[in-house]
């Protein structure tokens, strides 16, 4: 498979020359391709020979009292290096089916296999959770998902703390019955795409005592249910100990409403830029990258390994020059 190399390490870089050159090269060879199609998965997102494989358990089912009469599927990735005697880090992905799939845009189990093997992220339990549904609604799937089929708009787009309560009070206890998960908020990350991204930020915003790392791809910080208010909320509030990476494309939904009128509150890309400006102004640990894609998962998927390296860049690793036990490939 031909891939566009992603050799960059991102640190508050609004424009990435190496990626830009690669994209221009790909675009020139595929002049008729949509802008999203220039973003291709690299080797870190694909199975690699000799890399220990974690296992994915599920789908499991979680009922909720926070969202009555709803259930949702979720999957649990357990890395090959997991040791029940040691606390593992945790990542939670919304729209779980899209992130756990090994034929999709993100392929998180492959990414975790490769990065944990090379000690570029800690041993991490990853959880992929779908939005809830009532008995008469459909479970989200690769062929049919979004706000129209289940409880996703209420759970993901509201700015209250209900979804955070469900994650902290219902999902985490279920996970802790089977896995040794770190209680340190610095060891916990949460992420998602589109409405799943603003949802992830909302969880960390309300509960930084539980989650302090966020991945946002094509985040819907727009006026679906008041999400456009976040930049002002960030500026007005005290700085919270949240680290966040935001990705979006210049051709994301650009606020053109019915009749052709422009509404900046419905401009996905403009709102992502406003979020970054507010977060930087308040001194948050923030990184971001703007591509040329649409409201698509392609760029976020291609960049995911680098985003995770940045997110976990300072997890504790002994640096004793006389002890090389933590400087070898991580084979269980």
Residue, then its C-alpha position, 0 to 999 in steps of 0.5 A: x500500500x502506498x502511503x504518505x509519510x508522516x515524519x513530523x512531530x507536532x508542537x503548536x504548529x499551525x502549518x506543517x511543511x513536510x506534510x504539505x509537500x507530501x500532500x501536494x505531491x499526492x494531489x498532483x498525481x491524483x488531480x481528480x481525487x477528493x481532498x480527503x483521499x490524499x490522506x493515507x494510512x501509514x505503517x503505524x496504523x497497519x499490522x506489523x510483523x513481530x509486533x505483539x497483538x492485543x485482543x479486542x473483547x466485545x461488543x459488550x453492553x452497558x445500560x445507563x441510569x443517567x440516560x434511562x432506558x438506553x443501552x450501548x455497545x462497547x469494546x475493550x482493547x487489552x494490549x499484549x503487555x497488560x499486567x494485572x499487577x500494574x495499573x494501566x492507562x486508559x483511553x475512551x473513544x466515542x462512536x466506538x465502532x468507528x475507532x475499533x474497526x480494523x478496516x476503517x479510518x482509525x484502526x486504533x488497536x493496530x496503532x496501540x499495538x505498534x506504539x506500545x511495542x515501541x514504548x511510544x505510549x504507555x500500556x493502555x486499555x482502550x475502550x470504544x463506546x457507542x452512543x446509547x439507544x432505546x429499545x426502538x432505536x438502532x445501534x450505531x454501526x459503520x453502515x449507519x451512524x450519526x445523530x438521527x438514529x439514536x441518543x447520540x445528539x443528547x449524549x454527545x452535543x449537550x454541554x452539561x455533565x450527564x455524559x461525564x456522569x455516565x462515563x465516570x459512574x457507570x462505565x469506569x466501575x464496569x471496567x474496573x471489575x475486570x481490569x487494573x486501571x490507573x486512578x491518576x487523571x493524567x493516565x486517562x485520555x478521551x477522544x472522538x470525532x465530530x460530535x464525539x470530539x466535543x463530547x470528549x472535551x466536555x467530559x474532561x471539562x467537567x471532570x478533569x479529576x478523571x480525564x486530562x487528555x483529549x483527542x479531537x478530530x473534526x470537532x463539532x464545536x458549533x451551534x448544534x446544541x450550543x457548542x459554539x459557546x466553548x471558546x468564550x467559556x474557556x476564556x471566562x473560566x479558570x484554566x483546567x489541567x487539560x491537554x488537547x490535540x485538535x485536527x480539522x480540515x479547511x473544507x470541513x462544513x463551512x457554515x453555509x445554511x439553507x438559502x446560501x446564508x453564512x452563519x459563523x456559529x455553524x462553521x466547523x473549521x472557524x469554530x475549531x480555530x476559535x477553540x485553539x485561540x481560546x485555549x492558547x490564550x488561557x495557557x492550555x497544553x494544546x496542539x493542532x493541525x489544519x489540513x485540506x479535508x472535509x468533514x471526514x475521518x481520513x486526515x484524523x486517521x492518518x495522523x492518529x499515531x502522531x497525535x497519540x505520541x504527542x498526547x502521551x509524550x511525557x508518561x513516566x519512563x525511567x531514564x537510568x543510563x545504567x538500566x536499559x530495561x525500559x529502552x528495548x522493544x516491549x515484548x510481554 
